[in-house]
Amino acid sequence: MGGAPLPRNPPEDRIRTAVRLALPPLLALVLGLWGLGRGGSMWRDESVTWQVAHRPPSGLWELAGQVDAVHGLYYLLVHAVLRIAGTGPDAALDGGLWALRLPSVAATALAAAGVAAVGRRLAGERAGMIAGAVYAVLPPVQAYAQEGRSYALVAAAVVWATYLMLRERWAAYGAVMLLGCWLHEFAVLALAAHAVTARRSPGWRRSACAVLALLLPLAAVSARQAEQQLGWLGRPKWHDWAAYAVVVAAVWLLARRGALPDRLARVAVPLALMPPGLLLAVSLVHPWYVDRYVLYSLAGLALAAGARLANARGRRRWAPAAVLLVPAVCWSVWLRTPESRKDDALAVAAAVREQARPGDPVLFMPARRREWLLSSPGVYGTLDDLALERTPAASASLWGTELPPDEIRARLLASPRVVALTDPEGQPLDPYPREAVKREVLATHFDVCSVTSLHGARLTIHARRGTCP
């Protein structure tokens, strides 16, 4: 008789708890599947994943020894997915885009569930549900949920490592954190954020040291490849600093005056601010900053927003979130269009299929734009790649190797007609000798017969002087 009173309506409580747990991953899953084909488009980075993942495992191993080791584990995973899906190298529009992107959709749903679990543990069930939902609807999260790249998977690993840290499951924490780092080594910056919360724990220190030690082989290989891998990056631009300032301001507004539970603030604030802040600082010396490399830091922002919104009562408290709803919806719709990415490799391939003749010489300016056609071998295989010396697979590279400048000149001068694929007008020109000789010979010995502007690309038909139809 003197026992604790029985909980009221336990079935209803269980149902409510189940709904709150399921809502964030289901929301992320629905948003991920919505418009997943993105109008039948695939931008250049996804094109890299597509053509590399169709190489045999031995080819992936050789590639990782030369370039892109940072993505090696991810390429192996996508290779397995594409094998299971049965998609061949020329089947991007025949179910291939879904197979390429589904791992990111699933990872984002898993990450949203993880954010909800962390929020629930630190600030309660309602806060966890809202935090997971906020994470799912953040536009950058939606963007990378629909990309055939590793960033959504890295975010899922970091989020669940954060949860395991709170549970003090140190062996599992180390394993999941290491998985995230091997999917992309800049996940290691999350350790700095975790140190704010767990640095006094011997278990965390041992796990962190193990992660760093087991990451060293990848870091050593990546360090040799850094110039080739990241040489295209410049130091952070004003918009990078402005975006970071917006995140800092948002976190400050959410956390000011003790508005967040102390336990949650010690996890969320460092996770939101330290990884991007550290990478920006390092990039002043070594230009390595790209916002997607630290996509997982948005989990910290979502946790802070979830805890703050969970305590909101009355319409006025929800007004700021309501104001953001309209631009967020517009942004979400735009993200599912081809124009939301830098270019569209499949649109380039379609234009080449329409305008080029079988056997036409094709020239990529710069050479890395060969990626536009490598993911469409049925189109690429009908052309004569004029500057190519060794194919990407044969050279264990992403774009192949090209002939010396003198040989490129000779082959160009022997061609009556050339299909040139170039960046849009106004983009900086590569200063390398091979690229300079391509431009010089075309300008001196060829006329421009036609120019087709595409999203993020140009297709130009050149013919020898006086021979354009």
C-alpha positions as a Markdown table, in Angstrom:
| # | Residue | x | y | z |
|---|---|---|---|---|
| 1 | Met | 0.0 | 0.0 | 0.0 |
| 2 | Gly | 2.8 | 2.3 | 0.7 |
| 3 | Gly | 4.5 | 1.9 | -2.7 |
| 4 | Ala | 4.9 | 4.6 | -5.3 |
| 5 | Pro | 1.7 | 5.5 | -7.2 |
| 6 | Leu | 1.3 | 3.9 | -10.5 |
| 7 | Pro | 1.9 | 6.2 | -13.5 |
| 8 | Arg | -1.3 | 7.5 | -15.1 |
| 9 | Asn | -2.1 | 6.3 | -18.6 |
| 10 | Pro | 1.1 | 4.4 | -19.2 |
| 11 | Pro | 0.0 | 3.2 | -22.7 |
| 12 | Glu | -0.5 | 6.8 | -23.8 |
| 13 | Asp | 2.8 | 7.8 | -22.3 |
| 14 | Arg | 4.6 | 5.1 | -24.2 |
| 15 | Ile | 2.8 | 6.1 | -27.5 |
| 16 | Arg | 3.8 | 9.7 | -26.9 |
| 17 | Thr | 7.4 | 8.7 | -26.3 |
| 18 | Ala | 7.5 | 6.5 | -29.3 |
| 19 | Val | 6.1 | 9.3 | -31.5 |
| 20 | Arg | 8.7 | 11.8 | -30.2 |
| 21 | Leu | 11.5 | 9.4 | -30.8 |
| 22 | Ala | 10.3 | 8.5 | -34.3 |
| 23 | Leu | 9.5 | 12.0 | -35.5 |
| 24 | Pro | 13.0 | 13.4 | -36.2 |
| 25 | Pro | 14.3 | 10.4 | -38.2 |
| 26 | Leu | 11.0 | 10.1 | -40.1 |
| 27 | Leu | 11.1 | 13.8 | -40.9 |
| 28 | Ala | 14.7 | 13.5 | -42.1 |
| 29 | Leu | 13.8 | 10.5 | -44.2 |
| 30 | Val | 10.8 | 12.2 | -45.9 |
| 31 | Leu | 12.9 | 15.3 | -46.6 |
| 32 | Gly | 15.7 | 13.2 | -47.9 |
| 33 | Leu | 13.5 | 11.2 | -50.3 |
| 34 | Trp | 11.7 | 14.3 | -51.5 |
| 35 | Gly | 13.1 | 15.3 | -54.9 |
| 36 | Leu | 16.1 | 12.9 | -54.4 |
| 37 | Gly | 16.7 | 12.7 | -58.2 |
| 38 | Arg | 17.2 | 16.5 | -58.3 |
| 39 | Gly | 15.8 | 16.8 | -61.8 |
| 40 | Gly | 18.1 | 14.1 | -63.1 |
| 41 | Ser | 21.2 | 16.1 | -62.3 |
| 42 | Met | 24.6 | 15.2 | -60.8 |
| 43 | Trp | 27.3 | 17.7 | -60.0 |
| 44 | Arg | 31.0 | 17.2 | -60.4 |
| 45 | Asp | 31.8 | 15.9 | -56.9 |
| 46 | Glu | 29.1 | 13.3 | -57.1 |
| 47 | Ser | 30.3 | 12.5 | -60.6 |
| 48 | Val | 33.7 | 11.7 | -59.0 |
| 49 | Thr | 32.0 | 9.3 | -56.5 |
| 50 | Trp | 30.0 | 7.7 | -59.3 |
| 51 | Gln | 33.0 | 6.9 | -61.6 |
| 52 | Val | 35.4 | 6.0 | -58.8 |
| 53 | Ala | 32.9 | 3.7 | -57.0 |
| 54 | His | 32.5 | 1.7 | -60.2 |
| 55 | Arg | 36.2 | 0.7 | -60.1 |
| 56 | Pro | 37.2 | -2.7 | -58.6 |
| 57 | Pro | 38.4 | -2.7 | -55.0 |
| 58 | Ser | 42.0 | -3.1 | -56.2 |
| 59 | Gly | 41.5 | 0.1 | -58.3 |
| 60 | Leu | 40.1 | 1.9 | -55.2 |
| 61 | Trp | 43.2 | 0.8 | -53.2 |
| 62 | Glu | 45.6 | 2.1 | -55.9 |
| 63 | Leu | 43.7 | 5.4 | -56.1 |
| 64 | Ala | 43.8 | 5.9 | -52.4 |
| 65 | Gly | 47.6 | 5.5 | -52.5 |
| 66 | Gln | 47.8 | 8.4 | -55.0 |
| 67 | Val | 44.9 | 10.8 | -54.2 |
| 68 | Asp | 41.6 | 11.1 | -52.3 |
| 69 | Ala | 42.6 | 8.7 | -49.5 |
| 70 | Val | 40.4 | 10.9 | -47.3 |
| 71 | His | 37.4 | 9.5 | -49.1 |
| 72 | Gly | 38.7 | 5.9 | -49.6 |
| 73 | Leu | 36.4 | 4.2 | -47.1 |
| 74 | Tyr | 33.4 | 6.0 | -48.4 |
| 75 | Tyr | 34.2 | 5.0 | -52.0 |
| 76 | Leu | 34.4 | 1.4 | -50.9 |
| 77 | Leu | 31.0 | 1.7 | -49.2 |
| 78 | Val | 29.4 | 3.2 | -52.3 |
| 79 | His | 31.0 | 0.5 | -54.4 |
| 80 | Ala | 29.2 | -2.1 | -52.4 |
| 81 | Val | 25.9 | -0.2 | -52.6 |
| 82 | Leu | 26.1 | 0.1 | -56.3 |
| 83 | Arg | 27.0 | -3.5 | -56.7 |
| 84 | Ile | 24.0 | -4.5 | -54.6 |
| 85 | Ala | 21.7 | -2.1 | -56.6 |
| 86 | Gly | 23.1 | -3.5 | -59.9 |
| 87 | Thr | 23.7 | -0.1 | -61.4 |
| 88 | Gly | 26.3 | 0.0 | -64.2 |
| 89 | Pro | 28.6 | 2.9 | -65.0 |
| 90 | Asp | 26.2 | 4.3 | -67.6 |
| 91 | Ala | 23.0 | 3.9 | -65.5 |
| 92 | Ala | 23.0 | 7.2 | -63.5 |
| 93 | Leu | 19.5 | 8.1 | -64.9 |
| 94 | Asp | 18.2 | 4.5 | -64.6 |
| 95 | Gly | 18.0 | 4.4 | -60.8 |
| 96 | Gly | 21.6 | 5.1 | -60.3 |
| 97 | Leu | 21.1 | 8.6 | -58.7 |
| 98 | Trp | 18.9 | 7.1 | -56.0 |
| 99 | Ala | 21.4 | 4.3 | -55.2 |
| 100 | Leu | 24.2 | 6.9 | -55.1 |
| 101 | Arg | 22.4 | 9.1 | -52.6 |
| 102 | Leu | 20.4 | 6.7 | -50.5 |
| 103 | Pro | 23.3 | 6.2 | -48.0 |
| 104 | Ser | 23.3 | 9.9 | -47.3 |
| 105 | Val | 19.5 | 9.9 | -46.8 |
| 106 | Ala | 19.8 | 7.0 | -44.3 |
| 107 | Ala | 22.7 | 8.6 | -42.5 |
| 108 | Thr | 20.9 | 11.9 | -42.1 |
| 109 | Ala | 17.9 | 10.1 | -40.6 |
| 110 | Leu | 20.3 | 8.3 | -38.3 |
| 111 | Ala | 21.9 | 11.6 | -37.4 |
| 112 | Ala | 18.5 | 13.2 | -36.7 |
| 113 | Ala | 17.7 | 10.3 | -34.4 |
| 114 | Gly | 21.0 | 10.8 | -32.6 |
| 115 | Val | 20.5 | 14.5 | -32.1 |
| 116 | Ala | 17.1 | 13.7 | -30.6 |
| 117 | Ala | 18.7 | 11.1 | -28.3 |
| 118 | Val | 21.4 | 13.6 | -27.1 |
| 119 | Gly | 18.8 | 16.3 | -26.6 |
| 120 | Arg | 16.5 | 13.9 | -24.7 |
| 121 | Arg | 19.3 | 12.9 | -22.4 |
| 122 | Leu | 20.4 | 16.4 | -21.6 |
| 123 | Ala | 17.2 | 18.4 | -21.7 |
| 124 | Gly | 14.2 | 16.1 | -21.8 |
| 125 | Glu | 12.0 | 14.4 | -24.2 |
| 126 | Arg | 10.4 | 17.5 | -25.8 |
| 127 | Ala | 13.7 | 19.2 | -26.3 |
| 128 | Gly | 15.2 | 16.1 | -27.9 |
| 129 | Met | 12.3 | 15.8 | -30.3 |
| 130 | Ile | 12.5 | 19.5 | -31.4 |
| 131 | Ala | 16.3 | 19.4 | -31.6 |
| 132 | Gly | 16.2 | 16.3 | -33.9 |
| 133 | Ala | 13.5 | 18.0 | -36.1 |
| 134 | Val | 15.5 | 21.2 | -36.3 |
| 135 | Tyr | 18.5 | 19.3 | -37.4 |
| 136 | Ala | 16.5 | 17.5 | -40.1 |
| 137 | Val | 15.1 | 20.7 | -41.6 |
| 138 | Leu | 18.3 | 22.8 | -41.6 |
| 139 | Pro | 19.0 | 23.6 | -45.3 |
| 140 | Pro | 22.6 | 22.5 | -45.3 |
| 141 | Val | 21.7 | 19.2 | -43.7 |
| 142 | Gln | 19.0 | 18.7 | -46.4 |
| 143 | Ala | 21.5 | 19.5 | -49.1 |
| 144 | Tyr | 24.0 | 16.9 | -48.0 |
| 145 | Ala | 21.3 | 14.4 | -47.3 |
| 146 | Gln | 20.9 | 14.3 | -51.0 |
| 147 | Glu | 24.5 | 14.1 | -52.1 |
| 148 | Gly | 26.6 | 11.2 | -53.1 |
| 149 | Arg | 29.4 | 12.3 | -50.8 |
| 150 | Ser | 30.5 | 11.3 | -47.3 |
| 151 | Tyr | 29.5 | 14.3 | -45.2 |
| 152 | Ala | 26.1 | 13.1 | -44.0 |
| 153 | Leu | 27.7 | 9.8 | -42.9 |
| 154 | Val | 30.4 | 11.7 | -41.0 |
| 155 | Ala | 27.7 | 13.8 | -39.3 |
| 156 | Ala | 25.9 | 10.6 | -38.2 |
| 157 | Ala | 29.0 | 9.1 | -36.7 |
| 158 | Val | 29.9 | 12.3 | -34.8 |
| 159 | Val | 26.4 | 12.7 | -33.4 |
| 160 | Trp | 26.2 | 9.1 | -32.1 |
| 161 | Ala | 29.7 | 9.3 | -30.8 |
| 162 | Thr | 28.5 | 12.4 | -28.8 |
| 163 | Tyr | 25.6 | 10.3 | -27.4 |
| 164 | Leu | 28.0 | 7.4 | -26.5 |
| 165 | Met | 30.3 | 10.0 | -24.7 |
| 166 | Leu | 27.4 | 11.0 | -22.6 |
| 167 | Arg | 26.6 | 7.4 | -21.8 |
| 168 | Glu | 30.3 | 6.8 | -21.0 |
| 169 | Arg | 30.5 | 3.8 | -23.4 |
| 170 | Trp | 34.1 | 4.5 | -24.2 |
| 171 | Ala | 34.9 | 1.5 | -26.4 |
| 172 | Ala | 31.9 | 2.2 | -28.5 |
| 173 | Tyr | 32.6 | 5.9 | -28.5 |
| 174 | Gly | 36.1 | 5.3 | -29.8 |
| 175 | Ala | 34.9 | 2.9 | -32.5 |
| 176 | Val | 32.2 | 5.2 | -33.8 |
| 177 | Met | 34.4 | 8.3 | -33.6 |
| 178 | Leu | 37.2 | 6.5 | -35.5 |
| 179 | Leu | 34.7 | 5.5 | -38.2 |
| 180 | Gly | 33.7 | 9.1 | -38.6 |
| 181 | Cys | 37.4 | 10.1 | -38.9 |
| 182 | Trp | 38.1 | 7.4 | -41.5 |
| 183 | Leu | 35.1 | 8.6 | -43.5 |
| 184 | His | 36.6 | 12.1 | -43.4 |
| 185 | Glu | 39.5 | 13.0 | -41.2 |
| 186 | Phe | 38.3 | 16.5 | -40.3 |
| 187 | Ala | 35.8 | 14.7 | -38.0 |
| 188 | Val | 38.7 | 14.6 | -35.7 |
| 189 | Leu | 37.9 | 18.3 | -34.8 |
| 190 | Ala | 34.9 | 17.0 | -32.9 |
| 191 | Leu | 37.3 | 15.6 | -30.4 |
| 192 | Ala | 38.2 | 19.2 | -29.4 |
| 193 | Ala | 34.5 | 19.9 | -28.8 |
| 194 | His | 34.1 | 16.7 | -26.8 |
| 195 | Ala | 37.1 | 17.6 | -24.7 |
| 196 | Val | 35.2 | 20.5 | -23.2 |
| 197 | Thr | 32.7 | 18.0 | -21.7 |
| 198 | Ala | 34.7 | 14.9 | -21.1 |
| 199 | Arg | 38.4 | 15.9 | -20.7 |
| 200 | Arg | 38.4 | 14.9 | -17.0 |
| 201 | Ser | 37.3 | 11.4 | -17.8 |
| 202 | Pro | 40.1 | 8.8 | -18.0 |
| 203 | Gly | 37.9 | 6.8 | -20.3 |
| 204 | Trp | 37.5 | 9.6 | -22.8 |
| 205 | Arg | 41.2 | 10.4 | -22.7 |
| 206 | Arg | 42.1 | 6.8 | -23.5 |
| 207 | Ser | 39.5 | 6.7 | -26.3 |
| 208 | Ala | 40.6 | 10.0 | -27.8 |
| 209 | Cys | 44.2 | 8.9 | -27.8 |
| 210 | Ala | 43.2 | 5.6 | -29.5 |
| 211 | Val | 41.3 | 7.4 | -32.2 |
| 212 | Leu | 44.2 | 9.8 | -32.9 |
| 213 | Ala | 46.7 | 6.9 | -33.0 |
| 214 | Leu | 44.5 | 4.8 | -35.4 |
| 215 | Leu | 43.9 | 7.9 | -37.6 |
| 216 | Leu | 47.6 | 8.5 | -38.1 |
| 217 | Pro | 48.0 | 6.1 | -41.1 |
| 218 | Leu | 45.3 | 8.0 | -43.0 |
| 219 | Ala | 46.6 | 11.3 | -41.9 |
| 220 | Ala | 50.1 | 10.4 | -43.1 |
| 221 | Val | 48.9 | 9.4 | -46.5 |
| 222 | Ser | 46.5 | 12.5 | -46.7 |
| 223 | Ala | 49.3 | 14.8 | -45.8 |
| 224 | Arg | 51.3 | 13.7 | -48.9 |
| 225 | Gln | 48.2 | 14.3 | -51.0 |
| 226 | Ala | 47.1 | 17.6 | -49.4 |
| 227 | Glu | 48.5 | 19.9 | -52.2 |
| 228 | Gln | 46.9 | 17.8 | -54.9 |
| 229 | Gln | 43.7 | 17.3 | -52.9 |
| 230 | Leu | 43.2 | 20.8 | -51.5 |
| 231 | Gly | 45.4 | 22.9 | -53.7 |
| 232 | Trp | 42.3 | 24.5 | -55.4 |
| 233 | Leu | 41.3 | 26.1 | -52.1 |
| 234 | Gly | 42.1 | 29.6 | -51.1 |
| 235 | Arg | 42.1 | 31.2 | -47.7 |
| 236 | Pro | 38.6 | 31.7 | -46.2 |
| 237 | Lys | 36.6 | 34.3 | -48.0 |
| 238 | Trp | 34.5 | 37.0 | -46.3 |
| 239 | His | 31.4 | 34.9 | -46.8 |
| 240 | Asp | 33.0 | 32.0 | -44.9 |
| 241 | Trp | 33.6 | 34.3 | -41.9 |
| 242 | Ala | 30.2 | 35.9 | -42.3 |
| 243 | Ala | 28.5 | 32.5 | -42.2 |
| 244 | Tyr | 30.5 | 31.5 | -39.1 |
| 245 | Ala | 29.5 | 34.9 | -37.5 |
| 246 | Val | 25.8 | 34.1 | -38.1 |
| 247 | Val | 26.3 | 30.7 | -36.4 |
| 248 | Val | 28.1 | 32.4 | -33.5 |
| 249 | Ala | 25.4 | 35.0 | -33.1 |
| 250 | Ala | 22.6 | 32.3 | -33.3 |
| 251 | Val | 24.3 | 30.2 | -30.6 |
| 252 | Trp | 24.8 | 33.3 | -28.4 |
| 253 | Leu | 21.1 | 34.3 | -28.7 |
| 254 | Leu | 20.0 | 30.8 | -27.9 |
| 255 | Ala | 22.4 | 30.4 | -24.9 |
| 256 | Arg | 22.4 | 33.8 | -23.4 |
| 257 | Arg | 21.3 | 34.5 | -19.8 |
| 258 | Gly | 21.5 | 30.8 | -18.9 |
| 259 | Ala | 18.6 | 30.0 | -21.2 |
| 260 | Leu | 20.0 | 26.5 | -21.9 |
| 261 | Pro | 20.5 | 23.7 | -19.4 |
| 262 | Asp | 24.1 | 23.8 | -18.3 |
| 263 | Arg | 24.7 | 20.1 | -19.2 |
| 264 | Leu | 23.4 | 20.7 | -22.7 |
| 265 | Ala | 25.3 | 24.0 | -23.2 |
| 266 | Arg | 28.6 | 22.3 | -22.4 |
| 267 | Val | 27.9 | 19.8 | -25.2 |
| 268 | Ala | 26.1 | 21.9 | -27.8 |
| 269 | Val | 28.0 | 25.2 | -27.8 |
| 270 | Pro | 31.5 | 23.6 | -28.3 |
| 271 | Leu | 30.2 | 21.3 | -31.0 |
| 272 | Ala | 28.6 | 24.2 | -32.9 |
| 273 | Leu | 31.5 | 26.5 | -32.7 |
| 274 | Met | 34.8 | 24.7 | -32.2 |
| 275 | Pro | 35.2 | 22.5 | -35.3 |
| 276 | Pro | 34.4 | 25.3 | -37.9 |
| 277 | Gly | 36.3 | 27.9 | -35.8 |
| 278 | Leu | 39.4 | 25.7 | -35.6 |
| 279 | Leu | 39.3 | 24.8 | -39.3 |
| 280 | Leu | 38.9 | 28.5 | -40.2 |
| 281 | Ala | 41.9 | 29.4 | -38.0 |
| 282 | Val | 44.1 | 26.6 | -39.5 |
| 283 | Ser | 43.0 | 27.7 | -43.0 |
| 284 | Leu | 44.7 | 31.1 | -42.5 |
| 285 | Val | 47.9 | 29.2 | -42.8 |
| 286 | His | 46.9 | 26.0 | -44.7 |
| 287 | Pro | 43.7 | 26.8 | -46.8 |
| 288 | Trp | 41.6 | 23.7 | -46.0 |
| 289 | Tyr | 38.3 | 25.2 | -45.0 |
| 290 | Val | 35.1 | 24.2 | -46.8 |
| 291 | Asp | 31.9 | 24.4 | -44.7 |
| 292 | Arg | 30.7 | 20.9 | -45.6 |
| 293 | Tyr | 33.9 | 19.4 | -44.0 |
| 294 | Val | 32.3 | 20.3 | -40.6 |
| 295 | Leu | 28.7 | 19.8 | -41.5 |
| 296 | Tyr | 28.3 | 17.8 | -38.2 |
| 297 | Ser | 28.8 | 21.0 | -36.2 |
| 298 | Leu | 25.2 | 21.9 | -37.1 |
| 299 | Ala | 24.1 | 19.2 | -34.6 |
| 300 | Gly | 25.3 | 21.6 | -31.8 |
| 301 | Leu | 23.1 | 24.4 | -33.2 |
| 302 | Ala | 20.1 | 22.1 | -33.5 |
| 303 | Leu | 20.6 | 21.0 | -29.8 |
| 304 | Ala | 20.6 | 24.6 | -28.6 |
| 305 | Ala | 17.6 | 25.5 | -30.7 |
| 306 | Gly | 15.7 | 22.4 | -29.5 |
| 307 | Ala | 16.3 | 23.2 | -25.8 |
| 308 | Arg | 15.3 | 26.8 | -26.3 |
| 309 | Leu | 12.2 | 26.1 | -28.2 |
| 310 | Ala | 11.1 | 23.4 | -25.8 |
| 311 | Asn | 10.7 | 26.0 | -23.1 |
| 312 | Ala | 8.9 | 28.4 | -25.4 |
| 313 | Arg | 5.3 | 29.1 | -24.3 |
| 314 | Gly | 2.9 | 31.3 | -26.2 |
| 315 | Arg | 2.8 | 32.5 | -29.8 |
| 316 | Arg | 5.3 | 35.3 | -29.3 |
| 317 | Arg | 8.0 | 32.9 | -28.2 |
| 318 | Trp | 7.6 | 30.9 | -31.4 |
| 319 | Ala | 7.5 | 34.0 | -33.6 |
| 320 | Pro | 11.2 | 34.0 | -34.6 |
| 321 | Ala | 10.9 | 30.3 | -35.7 |
| 322 | Ala | 7.8 | 31.1 | -37.7 |
| 323 | Val | 9.5 | 34.1 | -39.4 |
| 324 | Leu | 12.3 | 31.7 | -40.6 |
| 325 | Leu | 9.8 | 29.2 | -41.9 |
| 326 | Val | 9.0 | 30.8 | -45.3 |
| 327 | Pro | 12.7 | 31.4 | -46.4 |
| 328 | Ala | 13.5 | 27.9 | -45.2 |
| 329 | Val | 10.8 | 26.3 | -47.3 |
| 330 | Cys | 11.9 | 28.3 | -50.4 |
| 331 | Trp | 15.5 | 27.3 | -49.8 |
| 332 | Ser | 14.4 | 23.6 | -49.4 |
| 333 | Val | 12.6 | 23.7 | -52.7 |
| 334 | Trp | 15.6 | 25.3 | -54.5 |
| 335 | Leu | 17.9 | 22.7 | -53.1 |
| 336 | Arg | 16.0 | 20.1 | -55.1 |
| 337 | Thr | 16.8 | 21.8 | -58.4 |
| 338 | Pro | 19.9 | 21.3 | -60.6 |
| 339 | Glu | 20.7 | 25.0 | -60.1 |
| 340 | Ser | 21.4 | 24.5 | -56.4 |
| 341 | Arg | 24.8 | 22.9 | -57.3 |
| 342 | Lys | 27.8 | 24.3 | -59.1 |
| 343 | Asp | 27.2 | 22.4 | -62.3 |
| 344 | Asp | 25.5 | 19.4 | -63.8 |
| 345 | Ala | 27.7 | 16.7 | -65.3 |
| 346 | Leu | 24.7 | 14.8 | -66.8 |
| 347 | Ala | 23.4 | 18.0 | -68.6 |
| 348 | Val | 26.9 | 18.5 | -70.1 |
| 349 | Ala | 26.9 | 14.9 | -71.3 |
| 350 | Ala | 23.5 | 15.3 | -72.8 |
| 351 | Ala | 24.6 | 18.4 | -74.7 |
| 352 | Val | 27.7 | 16.6 | -76.0 |
| 353 | Arg | 25.6 | 13.7 | -77.1 |
| 354 | Glu | 23.4 | 16.1 | -79.1 |
| 355 | Gln | 26.1 | 18.3 | -80.7 |
| 356 | Ala | 29.2 | 16.1 | -81.1 |
| 357 | Arg | 29.8 | 13.7 | -83.9 |
| 358 | Pro | 31.2 | 10.2 | -83.3 |
| 359 | Gly | 35.0 | 10.4 | -83.2 |
| 360 | Asp | 35.1 | 14.1 | -82.6 |
| 361 | Pro | 38.2 | 15.3 | -80.7 |
| 362 | Val | 37.2 | 16.6 | -77.3 |
| 363 | Leu | 39.3 | 18.9 | -75.1 |
| 364 | Phe | 38.7 | 19.5 | -71.4 |
| 365 | Met | 39.8 | 23.0 | -70.2 |
| 366 | Pro | 41.0 | 22.5 | -67.5 |
| 367 | Ala | 41.8 | 18.8 | -67.5 |
| 368 | Arg | 39.8 | 18.2 | -64.3 |
| 369 | Arg | 36.6 | 19.0 | -66.2 |
| 370 | Arg | 37.0 | 15.6 | -67.8 |
| 371 | Glu | 34.8 | 14.6 | -64.8 |
| 372 | Trp | 31.8 | 15.9 | -66.7 |
| 373 | Leu | 31.9 | 13.0 | -69.1 |
| 374 | Leu | 33.6 | 10.2 | -67.0 |
| 375 | Ser | 30.3 | 9.5 | -65.3 |
| 376 | Ser | 28.7 | 9.0 | -68.8 |
| 377 | Pro | 31.0 | 6.5 | -70.5 |
| 378 | Gly | 28.5 | 5.9 | -73.2 |
| 379 | Val | 29.0 | 9.5 | -74.4 |
| 380 | Tyr | 32.7 | 9.8 | -73.5 |
| 381 | Gly | 33.6 | 6.5 | -75.3 |
| 382 | Thr | 32.4 | 7.9 | -78.7 |
| 383 | Leu | 34.9 | 10.8 | -78.6 |
| 384 | Asp | 38.6 | 11.1 | -79.1 |
| 385 | Asp | 40.0 | 12.5 | -75.9 |
| 386 | Leu | 42.7 | 14.6 | -77.6 |
| 387 | Ala | 45.0 | 15.5 | -74.7 |
| 388 | Leu | 44.7 | 12.2 | -72.7 |
| 389 | Glu | 47.8 | 10.2 | -72.1 |
| 390 | Arg | 46.6 | 7.6 | -69.5 |
| 391 | Thr | 43.0 | 7.0 | -68.4 |
| 392 | Pro | 41.9 | 7.6 | -64.8 |
| 393 | Ala | 41.8 | 3.9 | -64.0 |
| 394 | Ala | 45.2 | 3.2 | -65.6 |
| 395 | Ser | 46.9 | 6.1 | -63.8 |
| 396 | Ala | 45.2 | 5.6 | -60.5 |
| 397 | Ser | 43.9 | 9.1 | -60.6 |
| 398 | Leu | 40.6 | 11.0 | -60.7 |
| 399 | Trp | 40.9 | 12.6 | -64.1 |
| 400 | Gly | 43.7 | 10.7 | -65.9 |
| 401 | Thr | 47.0 | 12.2 | -67.0 |
| 402 | Glu | 47.6 | 14.4 | -70.1 |
| 403 | Leu | 50.2 | 14.5 | -72.8 |
| 404 | Pro | 53.1 | 17.0 | -72.7 |
| 405 | Pro | 52.2 | 20.5 | -74.1 |
| 406 | Asp | 54.1 | 19.9 | -77.4 |
| 407 | Glu | 52.1 | 16.7 | -78.1 |
| 408 | Ile | 48.8 | 18.4 | -77.2 |
| 409 | Arg | 49.8 | 21.2 | -79.7 |
| 410 | Ala | 50.6 | 18.7 | -82.5 |
| 411 | Arg | 47.3 | 16.7 | -82.0 |
| 412 | Leu | 45.3 | 19.9 | -82.0 |
| 413 | Leu | 46.9 | 21.2 | -85.2 |
| 414 | Ala | 46.1 | 17.8 | -86.8 |
| 415 | Ser | 42.4 | 18.1 | -85.9 |
| 416 | Pro | 39.9 | 19.9 | -88.2 |
| 417 | Arg | 37.3 | 20.2 | -85.5 |
| 418 | Val | 37.4 | 20.2 | -81.7 |
| 419 | Val | 34.7 | 20.0 | -79.0 |
| 420 | Ala | 35.9 | 22.0 | -76.0 |
| 421 | Leu | 34.3 | 21.8 | -72.5 |
| 422 | Thr | 35.2 | 24.8 | -70.4 |
| 423 | Asp | 34.2 | 26.6 | -67.2 |
| 424 | Pro | 31.7 | 29.5 | -67.6 |
| 425 | Glu | 33.1 | 32.8 | -68.8 |
| 426 | Gly | 34.7 | 34.8 | -66.1 |
| 427 | Gln | 36.2 | 31.9 | -64.2 |
| 428 | Pro | 40.0 | 32.1 | -63.5 |
| 429 | Leu | 42.2 | 30.3 | -66.0 |
| 430 | Asp | 44.7 | 27.7 | -65.0 |
| 431 | Pro | 48.2 | 28.9 | -65.7 |
| 432 | Tyr | 49.7 | 25.5 | -66.3 |
| 433 | Pro | 51.6 | 24.9 | -69.6 |
| 434 | Arg | 49.2 | 22.2 | -70.8 |
| 435 | Glu | 46.2 | 24.5 | -70.3 |
| 436 | Ala | 48.0 | 27.5 | -71.8 |
| 437 | Val | 48.9 | 25.7 | -75.0 |
| 438 | Lys | 45.2 | 24.5 | -75.4 |
| 439 | Arg | 44.0 | 28.1 | -75.2 |
| 440 | Glu | 46.8 | 29.5 | -77.5 |
| 441 | Val | 46.3 | 26.9 | -80.3 |
| 442 | Leu | 42.5 | 27.3 | -80.3 |
| 443 | Ala | 42.7 | 31.1 | -80.3 |
| 444 | Thr | 45.4 | 31.2 | -83.1 |
| 445 | His | 44.3 | 28.4 | -85.5 |
| 446 | Phe | 40.6 | 27.8 | -84.9 |
| 447 | Asp | 37.3 | 29.7 | -85.3 |
| 448 | Val | 34.5 | 29.4 | -82.8 |
| 449 | Cys | 31.5 | 27.8 | -84.6 |
| 450 | Ser | 29.1 | 27.7 | -81.7 |
| 451 | Val | 28.9 | 28.2 | -78.0 |
| 452 | Thr | 26.4 | 26.5 | -75.7 |
| 453 | Ser | 26.1 | 27.8 | -72.2 |
| 454 | Leu | 25.1 | 25.2 | -69.6 |
| 455 | His | 24.7 | 25.3 | -65.9 |
| 456 | Gly | 28.3 | 25.8 | -64.6 |
| 457 | Ala | 29.8 | 24.9 | -68.0 |
| 458 | Arg | 30.3 | 25.9 | -71.6 |
| 459 | Leu | 30.4 | 23.7 | -74.7 |
| 460 | Thr | 32.2 | 25.3 | -77.6 |
| 461 | Ile | 32.6 | 23.8 | -81.1 |
| 462 | His | 35.8 | 24.9 | -82.8 |
| 463 | Ala | 36.9 | 24.4 | -86.4 |
| 464 | Arg | 40.0 | 25.3 | -88.4 |
| 465 | Arg | 40.0 | 28.8 | -89.8 |
| 466 | Gly | 37.3 | 29.4 | -92.4 |
| 467 | Thr | 35.7 | 25.9 | -92.1 |
| 468 | Cys | 32.8 | 26.5 | -89.7 |
| 469 | Pro | 29.5 | 25.5 | -91.4 |
